[in-house]
Amino acid sequence: MFSRYKKSSDAAAPARPPVAAPIASNDPAPRTSATEARPGIQRRMAPVQPPKPSAEAIAQDKEKKRKDRLMELKVALHKELLENLNLAALESASEASLKSEIASITAEALENMSVALNKDDRVTLNQELYDEVMGLGPLEPLLKDDTVNDILVNGPKRIFIERAGKLVLTDITFKDERHLLRIIDKIVSAVGRRVDESNPYVDARLADGSRFNAMVPPVAVDGSLVSIRKFKKEKLAVGDLVKFGAFTEEMAAYLQAAVSCRLNVIVSGGTGSGKTTTLNALSSFIDNTERVLTIEDTAELQLQQIHVGRMESRPANVEGKGAVTQRDCLRNALRMRPDRIIVGETRGEEVIDMLQAMNTGHDGSMTTIHANSARDAVSRLENMIAMAGIEMPLKAVRSQIASAVNLIVQASRLQDGSRRMTSITEVTGMEGEVISMQEIFRYERLGLAPDGKIIGRFNASGVRSHYSERFRQWGYDLPSSIYEPLI
């Protein structure tokens, strides 16, 4: 009856799930109370009637029961599909033919189970079964939703998403912990990784480029933890960020001059503040005649130049061998004649090679770093050099940083979920043993709107750029008006 995607008929037919028999009650007949036995005695107070549930509560309970029923059917039918589908033929199957095959198997299985579903529930069930077989199960609709930025799973029953900068609890759930672990194993095995009790955490990349991280029990106490940072299909240009209010046109003109004139730039900020998005936008100012090499732990950068070489670090294998760190990639990149080197995120000992690259003819290099302000970013660079085990006097470390880094762009995610470029700061040199810096632009918070939105404005500090003469020599003679503060 089925097409070529079904196993041959000699496979053993699955047993029909047994129907549970009604449970007989062994409780004795209820005894008559003393009040009922003596009709002459009556209670003065009428029995309190329990409050009737609202229509909304009834609807929610009905919807919950419907979803629970569909979940139980999906688990049973998924086993049926695994036993009937020819999994080896799925790779060459088209989506339409596979969905048709799943619908046929599901219809026969429901008929054998004497289960009747309406059209909407049947369509939903068929789609969820297709996602189980070919996709990532309950996570598949969230991955297809372009408005979702992050997917955060706290155990099988609590799945959060980030939409427009705000975290929201969804009504999507897994059947149980085994269901969640099966989806995690499906993801990591596709990229040659493994996750179990001996190796309870993993970092990987999905087929669409999204960043995936998981931690399983016993390290994860209340169920497996999963975080997915979705890959942006649309490349946001500088004009898009200006339109969204991330920064102003004057700041964009200044950044264009800074990147084009090959200043070394660090983009700092917290998690989810938009560092990678900002770095992607800044890279659009790089000329197509330059050779750019990118180094990342998880490839997220979307550079728009034609001469780009991309590298990605690799963790150790099961035997603890074969690891390739960002520092290994960075050292090798220096031998590949780069004009610029872009490191996705600097978080460890690779900071030494990054600063040396900035100081040895690779002007215009860029990287990101986790920090809350420009001054904190410099302190973090110092701490990472110390953690790398390099024995250097503090003044020599700061002199190395001051000569390597020219510009620090601070990105922040505000409390209302919006992302703003809150500061652009120049590193101007050393004054004694202190790195001297000057802020060119800043974001000023003015208040809070009744709907919770932050009211603010971008403003210049009134300080002229330390690199104004360099801008002029490269053909970017910015007007002095962009440095004038608003009244």
N, C-alpha and C positions, 0 to 999 in steps of 0.2 A: 504493500500500500504506500510505503514511504519511498522517498527518492534516494539518491546515492549517499545521502548523509546519514542514513540509518545503518546500524550494524546488520550483518547477515543474520538470517533467520535461525541459524543454529545456536545463536547466543541464548542463554537461559533467560526465559521471560521472568521479569520481576514479580515477586509475590504481591498479591493485592493486600494493602494495609488492612489489618484486622479492625473490625468495628467493635468498639468497647461496649460490653454489656452493661445494662443499667445496674447500679449498685443497690442491692436490697438493704433496707434499713432494719437493723436489729434493735432499735430503741423500743422500749415498752410503750404501751399506750399512755398518753399523758394523764397524770392524776388530776382529779378535780380539786380545786382549791377550797379552802375552808369557807370562803365567802360564797362560792358557787353552791356549796353543799347546803348552806343555810339561807334559803331565800328570804327569810325575814330580816336579814342584815344586809343593808345596802350601803354602798360607798356614797359619801356626800359629794366628792369631787369627781367630775367626769374624767375619763382617761384622756391624757394629752395626746392629740393626734400629731404624728411626725410631720414636719413641713414637707410639702410636695416639692420635688426638684423642679427647677426652672426649665423652660423649653430649651434654653441654651445648654444647660447641663445634660439634658436628655440627648440632645443632638451630638454633643461631644462624646458621651458614652457610647452612642450608637456608632459614631465614626471610629472610635477606638476599637470596638468589637469587630467592625468591618476590616480594619487594618490588621488586627491580630489574626483574623480568619485568613486573609490573603497571605500573611506571612507564613502561616502553617502550611497552606497549600503550596506556596512557592518552595518551601524546603522539601516537601514531598515530591513535587514535580521536578525539582532540580536533580534529585537522585534518579528520577525516571529518565530525564534527558541524558545524564551521564551514562546510563546503561544502554540507551537506545541510539544516541548519536555516534556517528563515526568521527571521532575527534581528529583523526589524521586528515580527513577531507575538509575540515573547517577552514584551514589556512587559505585554500583556493576558492572558498565559497563567497558569493556576493552577499551583501547585507540583506537584500530583498529575498533571495532564495532561502537563506538561513532562517529569517523571520517566518517565512511561510512554513518551513519544516517544523520549527518550534511550535507554531500555532496548530499544526496537524497533530503532533505528538501530544500537546497539551489537551486538545479537544478530546482525543480518544481516552487519555488518562482520566479526565474529569468525568467522562461518561462511565468509565469502569468504576469510578469512586462514587457514582450517583450524586455528583455535585453540580448544581445549576448556578451559573453566574450571569449577571446582566452584561450587556455589551461593553459598558465602560470598564467594569471590573475585569472583564476578559482581556480587553486591550491593555489595561494597566499591568495585568499579570504577565501577558506575553512579552511586554517591553522589559519588565523587571527580570524575567527569565533570560531574555537576550543579553541584558547587562551582566547577569551572573555568568553566562557562558563566555561571552566575548569581551566584556568590560570589567569594571571594578565594582559591580553590584550596586548597593545603595549610594555609593559615592558618584556614580556615573552622571546622574542629572546635575549634580553640583559642579562637576568638571565641565559640563556643557553650558552652564549658565555664565555668560560673560560678565554679569554684574557681581559675581562672587570673586573676591581677591584671595582669601585664605580659607582653608577647610581644616578645622581642628576637632579631632575625635578624642574624647575623654571616656574611653570604655565603649562597650557596644550600644549603650542606650542614650548617650549624650553626644550629639554632633553639633558643633557650633560653626558658623560661617562669619566672615567679615565682609560686610557690604557697605560701601560708602564710608569706610573708616570706623564702623560700629560693629561690635560682636553681637550676633543674634543666635539664639538657640532654635534649632530646626526640629521638625517632627519626624525626621528621618532616623531610623534605628537599624541596627543589625539584629539578627535573631538572637545571638548569644556571642560569647567570647570566641568560641570555635569558628563561627562565621567570620568574625573580624580577623582572626589570625589567618584564615584561609585567604582572604583578600590581600593581607599584608604579604603573605608568602608568594602569592601570585605576582605581586609587583616586584619584589626583590629578586625572585628567581629569574624574571625576564631580563634582568641586567647582570646576572651572574653573581648576585650577593646572597647571603643567607642570614637568617635571624632566628635564634632559639635561646634556650636558657643559658648556654655557654657564651653566646654572643647576642646579648639582649637589645642592642640598638643598631640601627642601620641608617645610612644616608644614601639616597639614590635619586635618580632623575626619571620621570615618567616619559612615555613616548612623545608627548607633546612639548617636552622641555620643562615641565613643572618640577619644582624641587620637592622631594619627599623625604620625610624623616619619621622614624617609628621607634618606639621603645616598648618592649613586651614584658610581661611578668617573668621572674619575680621582681624585677626592678620597678616596673609599673605596678603599683599596689592595687588599684581599683579597676584594672583592665588596661588593655593596650592603649598607648598614647600615639596618635598619628597627627602630623601637621603637614599640610600641603600648601606651598606657596605657588599659586597658579602662574603659568607662563603667559605673559601678555602677547597676544597675537598682533595687536596693533602697536606700531612703533610711535610713541609720543614724541613729537618734535618740540622744539623750543616754543614755537608759536602756540601749540596746544597747551603747554604748561602756563604760558602767559594768559591764555584765554580762561584757563581754569583758576587763575588767581594764585598760582604757586610763586610767581615773582612778576616784576614789572618789565616793560619794554626797555627802560633805562638800564636795569640790571642785566637784561639779556644782551644789550649792546656792549656793556662792559665785559660780560663773560665771553662773548664772541671775540673781542679784542684779546682777552687774556689767553684763550685757548689757541687762537690763530698765531699769536706771538710766542707760543711755546713756553708758557709759564707752567711750572709743575703744580698740579692741583690735587688737593685732598678733599674729598666729600665726606663729611662726618655727620653722624646722627644716630638715633636709636633704631631698634628693630622696627621695621615697617614704616619708617619715616620717609621712604622714597629715595634712598641713596642710589640704588641701582638705576632707577628711572632717571634721576638727575644726571648720573654718569653717562647714560645712553644719550640723553639730550645734548650734553656738552660735547660728546664725541662727534656730533654732526658738524661741528665747526672745523674738524680736522680735514685738511686738504687730501684729495684723492691721490696725489702724487707721493704721499708718505706711506711707508711700510709700518703697519701697526701689528703688534703681537699682544694677545690677551691671555691672561693666566687666571684661572678660577678653580675653586673647589667644585662648584656645580655651575656648569655653563648657563649663564643667564643674560649676559650682555648681548645686545642686538646692534652691533655697529653697522653703519650704513656706508662704509667705504668699500672700495673694490679690492684693496690690497690688505687683507686682514688674515693673520694666522692665529688660530684659536687653540689653546692648550687647556687641559683639565687634569687636575691631580687625581691620584688613584689610591685607595686604601690598601692595606695588606690583605693577602688572601687567607684561606683557612689555616695555612701553615705559618702565618705571620710574616710572610715574605712578599716581595714584589711591590711594596709601597712606593709611590712617587709623590713627593710633597710639592707644595707650591715653591719652596726654595729650590728644589731640583729643577723645576720648570723654568724658574727665573734665571738660574745660573746658565742653563742651556740657551735661554732666549738671548742672552748677551752675546752669544756666538753666532746669532742668526741675522746680523745686520739690521736691527730694528731702528726706525726713526723715533718711534714712541713705544713705550711699554705700559699696558694698562692691566693692573692687578685688581680682580673683582673685589676682594676684601683682604686687607692686611690684618692678621691677627696673631702672628707669632714671629719666629726667628727670621722669616723671609723679609722682615722690615730692614735688616742690614743690607741685603742685596738690593732692595728697592731704593733705599737712600743713596747707595753707591751708584746705581744706574742713573738716578737723577743728577748726580754730581759729575758724571763722567761722559757727557756728550749725548745723553738721551733726554734732552729737554722736551718738555711738553708731556711728560708721563703723568699718569693719573691713577688714583686708587681710592678706596673707601675705607673708613675706619669707624668703629663704634665709639662715640663720645657725645657728651651733652653740650659742648661748646667748643669754640676754637682753641681756647687755652687748655681745656681738658684733652683735646686731640693731641696737642704737643706733649702733654704729660703722659699720655698713653704711649706715644712713640718712644719716650724715654724709658717707660716701664718695660716695653717689649724688647728694647735693646738690652736692658738689664737681665730680663728673663732668658734671653738667648745665650747668656753666659759670657758676654763680651766684657772684658775688663778694660774699661775706658774711664778716664776722669769725667765728671759731670759736665764740666765746661767744654770738653772736646765733643761729647755727645750732643750738647745743645748747639755747638758751632756746626756740626755735621747737619743737624736738622734745619738750622737757620739758612744754610747755604743751599740745601736741597729743596725745601718746600717754599713755594712763592705765594700760594693762595689756599685758603681754607674756606670751603663753602659748607655752611651748616644747614642741614635739612631737619625738620621737626614735624612730628604729628601732634597736632594740638588736641585739646580735650574734646572738641566737637567732632573729631575724626578728620578734619581737614589737614592737608599737608602744605607746609609753607617753607620757603627758603628764608630762614629767620636771620641769617647773618652772612655777609661776605667780608672776610678779614684777610688782610695782606700781612705777610711776614717780611719785615723790613731789615732784619739783621740782628746784631747782638749789641747790647749795652751792658758792658761789664760781663757778668755771668748770666744775664737774663736775656731771653729772646724777646726782641721788641716786635710788637704787632700793632696794626691800626685797622679799625673797622671802617669800611667804606659804605656799606648799606646794612640796614637792620629792619626787622619787622617789629612794629610797636603795637602792643595790645591796648585798646582804648576802653573796652568794656565787654559786656555780655548781653546779647539780645534776649528777649523773652522766650524765644524758641530754643535757646541754648547755643546759638551760633556765636562765635567769637567775632567781635567788632575790632578791626585793626587796620593798619596801613603800613605800607613800605615807605621808608624814609632814608635819605642820604645823611651821612654824619657830618657833612661839610668839609671833610678832609679830602684833598686832592690825591689821586692815586700816586703811589710811589713809583709806578711803572709808566707814568704818562709819557715820558720821553721815549721809552721803548715802544709804546703804542704808536707814537708819531713816526718813528723811524720805520716801522713795519706798515705804515699806511693807514693806521687807525687813529686818526686825530679826533678823539672824542670831545664834544663840546663841554666846556666847564660847567654848564648849567646842570648836567646830570649829577654833579657832586653837591649841588646846593640843597640844603634841607628845606622841607616844607614848613611853613609858618604855623 
